Amino acid sequence: MPIDAILEPFQRFGVHLGLERIEKLLAALDNPHRSVPIIHVAGTNGKGSVCAYLSSILTAAGYLVGRYTSPHLVDWTERICLNGQPIDADVLRDLLLEVTSQIDHNSESPTQFEVITAAAFWYFAQQEVDVAIIEVGLGGRLDATNVCDRPLATIITSISREHWQQLGSTLAQIATEKAGILKPGCPAIIGSLPPEAAKVVEERIKQLDCPAIWTKPATYVDSKANPPYAESQGIKYPLPLLGEIQLSNSALAIATCLVLRQQGWEISDRAIAQGMSETRWLGRLQWTNWQNHQLLIDGAHNVAAAQALHQYVDTLAVPVNWVMGMLSTKDHTGIFEALLKEGDRLYLVPVPDHSSANPADLAILAQKICPRLRLCQTFPDLKSALHASTSIAKEGEVTVLCGSLYLLGHFLATQTPVET
């Protein structure tokens, strides 16, 4: 049975936060999460990059490392990795069949995310990993990953307005949910947060008596190198992931490695540099070739991510052709305000197989926000928009595909780009 066919019946339960269902399912599997040392990572943006850095560094240090992230871009196997390599599809299928066989059909059904999360914990326990890097799916306090009471470390990368439908409309409410991953006495590594969010997290740290590290972004020591070199807490390392935001994300990973050192883990500066140099994270400020045209792709699915993308694109100092699609639940106004500027071209498309915003509605909004766009058009599908944008793009211009990780996943699955 295909993986999609196993998981599809659970999709109808949607997003349903809470720990009771996942705890019951894990108990039926003999509580595999209790035998897996974990580093738990929450935040609005940067979670995936920090997980990728940590997985790569700890692998370079000689450890067996599990990594669980979401969503996937192309294939479910991306979510569960061992030393950076996705789980074999047949292995994942067998895991899911066993996990679903343990579901009590007389009780409330687990969600799709809870099923795949249980499979991840069970796989990591079977493989006897030295550590698993676990990314929060949504929020933190009631997320299905929040079932371990003694993580090696907890990380909150950033906090901005996202998923307000589930987490609350204010930064304080969102911070409360994300701070829910913090555990009594367990080290907390915190990125740069807005004051309103920082106050909530700081109060929670005090309540739980967590040893806390509030990180500062790394600094470039050679920004002209390819990749550039950065330094954080006296450790120098290459930074292959693009964008200024990676100074903050990499500093979080370095701080976490130093916490692990204090706990007795053997992680040399050399392993850190090697791990950093080998880090890859698909679909985030990634250059590809599409039909002999250079293309920059990035999720940029919330305002903070769009601001980070804008910051990077600004350094290119060239006209921009945006190819965009967004989910209906996203902050369309905020994302457009962060990205669009006078003279840009905008090509709007639906996000296939998801609750997509209407491209025509987005076009009206975009022209209201940035009335001096050079062009604003809608297209029925991504391929036609890419053809249109690349056919008139002049030398020195850049075409950027963004707005939704699901749209990027569709592109990567169907267009077979070549990484550059």
N, C-alpha and C positions, 0 to 999 in steps of 0.2 A: 504494500500500500504506500503511495507517495506521501511525503511529509506533509504537504499541503492538505491532503485528504484527511490525515489524522487530526490536524489542528483546526481545520475549517469549522467543525461543529461547535467549537468553543469560542469562535469569533463573535457569535451573536450575543455573548454576555458582555462584550464591550469592556470599557474601563469601569472597574468596580473595586475601589480601594478597600483594603481590609486584610487582616492577617489570619483570620479564623480558617478560611478555606485552604490557604497554602500550608498552614501548620498541620491541618488534618491530613493533607495529601503527603506531606513529608513524613509524618508519623507512620503512615501506611508503608512508606519506603524505609522504615527504620531510622529516620532522622539523619540522613546523610550530611546535612549542613553542620551538624555538631562535631563532625570529624575533620572539617575543612577549615584551616586557618585562613581568614579573609582580610582583605583591605576593602573597605566599603567607600564608594565614591558617589557623592551627590552634587547637585549644582544645576544652574540653568544652562550654562554653556561651559565647554572645556572638559566635561566628564570623559568623553571618548578619547581625547588626546592624552589626558593624564593616565587613563587606563592603558593606553598604548605605550606610553613612555615607561610606566612601571613594569608592564609585562616584558618589554624588550630588555630593560635593565636587569631585572631579576633573572631572566633567561641567560643573559650574558654572564651573570654572576654564578651560573651553574645550577640554578634551581629549576625544579619542574613547576611550571606556572600555568594555572588556569586563568582564563579571562572570559567574563560574561558581560556582553554589552547589548544594547538595543537602540533603535531598531536596526534590522539588517538592510542593506541596500539592494542586494540581488538575491541572496539565498539565505535560508534559515541557518545554514551551517556557520555563517559568519559570526553568529551570536556566541557560540561556544568554541573557544580556542584553547589549544594546549601548546605552550611555547610559541605562540603566534600563529599556529597553523589551525585552520578551521577543522572542526570535527568531521570525520568521514560521514557522508550522507547515509550510508547503510547503518552505521553505528547509531546515528541520531534517530533514524526511523525505529530501530529496535528499542532504543531507550524510551521513545515516546509511546510505543505500543505497550511497554511494560508499565510506564507511569499511568497511562490512561486506564489500564486494566485494574489499577488500584483505587480508582475513584469510586466512592460510595454514591450510587445513583439514588439513594433514598435521602441524600442531603443536598444542599445547595451546590451546584456545579462550580468548579473552579473556572476562572477565565483562561483565555488562550495564553496570556502572559504568565499566569501562575503555573500552567502546565509546562511551558518551556523552561521556566525558572526552576521548577522541581527537577526537570531532566538535567539541567546544568549542575545543580548541587549533587545529584546522584552520580553523574559522570565524573565530577571532580573527586568525589569520595572513592569511586571505583579505581580511579587512576592514582590515588594516594598522592595528590599534588602537595608540594611543599607550601604553596600559597595560592589562593584564588583572588583575582582582582575582580570585584563585583560592582558593576555600575547600576545605580538606582534607575528604575524605569520611569517613574513619575512621582515627584515629591520626595518622600523619604519615610515619614513616620508610619504610613499605612501601605507602603509599597511592598510588594511580595518578596523583595530581596531583604527586607529588614527583619530577618528571623534569627540572626546570630547575636547573642548577648555579650560576646567577648571578642570583638574584632581586634586584629593587630593594630589597626589605625583606622580612623574615619577621616574623610576629606570632604570639604565643601568648597567647590571650585569658584562659584560665583552665584549671585542671586539677582534676578531681574524679573520683570512681570512675564509670566508664562502660565499656561494651563490654569488661568484664573477660574475657569468653570469648576475645577475640582479642588484647587488649592487655596482659593480666596483672592479677593480683588486688591489687597494691599501688600506691599513688600513685607510688612511685619507678619501677616498671615502666611505668606509663602515661606518666609524664613522659619516660622514655627514648624511647618511641615518638613522642611529640609533638615532642620536641626534635630528632627526626630530620629535620625540615624546615630546620633551621639549616644555613647553608653558610659555608665559610671566608671570613672578611673581610666578610660581608654583614651590614648592620645588622639587629639583632634588637630588636623592641619587645615587651615582656613585661608582662602584667597582674599582678594580685595573685594569688600562688600560695601554697598551703600549704607550710610549711617543708620537708617531705619532698620535694615536687616541685620547689620553688625550688632546693634544693641540687643536684639532678640537672641542671636547666637551666643553672644558673650554671657548673657544671663543664664542661658541653658548650660553653658560650659561651667559656670560657677556652681550651679545647682548640682551638677553631676561630678564635680571635682575632676574635670578632664585636664590632663597636661595639654596645654594648647600652644600651637605655633601659628602666628599670624604672618603669613609670608609676604615678602615684597617681590615685585617682578625682578627677574634676572636682568643683567645689563649686557649689551653687546661688547665684546672685546675685539671682534673683527667682523664688522657687518658687510664687508665687501667680499669675503670668502664665499665659496659655493660648496657646501652650505655655510652660512655664517656661523661664527662661534660666539657663545654666550658664557657668562659666569654667574654662578649663584653660590653663596656661602663658601667662596674660595675654590669651588670646583669649576673647571672649564670644560666645555663640551660643545660638539657640533649641534646645530639646530635645524634638522632637515624639513620640519613642518613650517609652512609659510605663515607670515602675519605677526604683527606685534603682540597679539594675544598669546603667542607661544612663549613669550618671555615670562608671563604669569603662569601658564600651564606647566612649563618645564620646571619653574621654581617650586611649584607644589610637589612635583615628582621628586625633585632633589631633597626637599625637606622631609618627605616621607621616607626616602632611603636612609637619611641620617637618623630618623627615629628608629628604623629597623636595625641599624647598626648598634644603637644603644641597647637594643633587645638581644644582641648577640648574633645578628645576621652578618654574614661575610659579604660585603658589597664594596669593592674597591673603587677608587676614583676611575681607574682604568675601565672597570665593568660599566660604570655609569656613562663614560664617554662612548664606549662601544655600543651600549644599549641605545643611547640617544641617536647615534649615527645610523642605526639600523631600524629606527622607528618609522613605520608607515601608517597612515590613517586615511582610508579611501574616502573621497568625496568631500574633503575639507580643503579649500584653497588648493585644488589639484589641477595642474595643467595637463591637457590631453590634446590629441589630434582627432578631428572629426572631418572625414572626407577632405584631407589635406588642408584643413583650416585649424589653426590653433584656438583652443577653447579653454576657458577657465571655468571650473565647476565648483560650487560650494552650496551647502545646504541653506544657510542664511534664513532659517525658518522662524526666527523671532527677532525682536528689535535689537537685542544685544549682539546677536550673531550677524545681523545685517550691518550694524555699526562697525564690527570687526572687519567684515568684508570690504566695506566702504573705505576704511582706513588703509587696507592693503591696495585696493584699486587706485586710490588717490596717489600712491607712491609711483604708479606706472605713468601718471601724467599724460594719459591719452584719452581720446573719445571712447565712450562705452556704448556697446549694444547689449541691452539686457534681454535675455530670454527667460521668462518667469512664469511660474504657476504656484499657487498657494492653496492650502487647505482652507475650508470655509471658517474654521475656528480660530484662525490666526489674526494677529493685529495688522491688518493690511495697511492701514494709515501709517502706523509707526514704521513698518518696513519700507514703504515707499519714501517716507520722509528721510529715512536713514540713507537710502541708496540713490535716489534720482536727483539729477541736476540738469540745468539748462543745457540743451544741445545733445542730450542722450537720445538714443533710440530705444523703444520698448516694444517687445514682442510677447504677447500674453497667451498662455495656453492653459487648458485644464490639466489637472493632475489625474492620470488614469486610475480607475479602480479605487478611488477614495472620495471622501466628501470634499469635493473641490469647490473653490470659489469660482463664480461665473466670470470668465475672462472679460465679457462685455461690461459687467459691473466694475471690475478692476480697472478697465480702461477709463471709465468715467471718473473714478476716484483718482487715478494717476494724473490725469490731465487737470484735475482740480488742484491737486497738490503741487504739480510742476507743470504749469501751463506752457512753458517754453521748451517742451520736449521737441526734438527734431522730427520724431515719428512715434506714433502709438497705434499699434495694430493688434488685432486678435486673430488667432489661428485655431483650427479644430484639433490639431495634434502637434506634438513636439517636433516631429520630423519636418513638417512644412514650415514651422517657425524657424528652425535651424537653417533650412535651405534659404529662406528669405533673408535672414540676418547675415549669413555668411556670404551670400551672393552680392550684396551691396556694400559689405564692410570694406573699407579702404585700408591700404597699408598703414600701419601705425595705430589702427584701432583695435580694441579688444572686445571679444564677444564673451559674455558671462552668462552661464546657465545657473539659476539659483531659485530660491523661494520655498523649496520643499525637499526634504531628504527622500521622500517617496518619488518625486519627479526625477531626482538624480538616479535613484535605483532603477526606474524605468529606462532612463537613458543608458545606464551602464549595462543593463540586461539586454537591450535591443540594438544598441548602436555600435557595440564593440569598439570603444575608443582605445587609443594607444597612449599609455602614460608617457609623458615627456619630462 
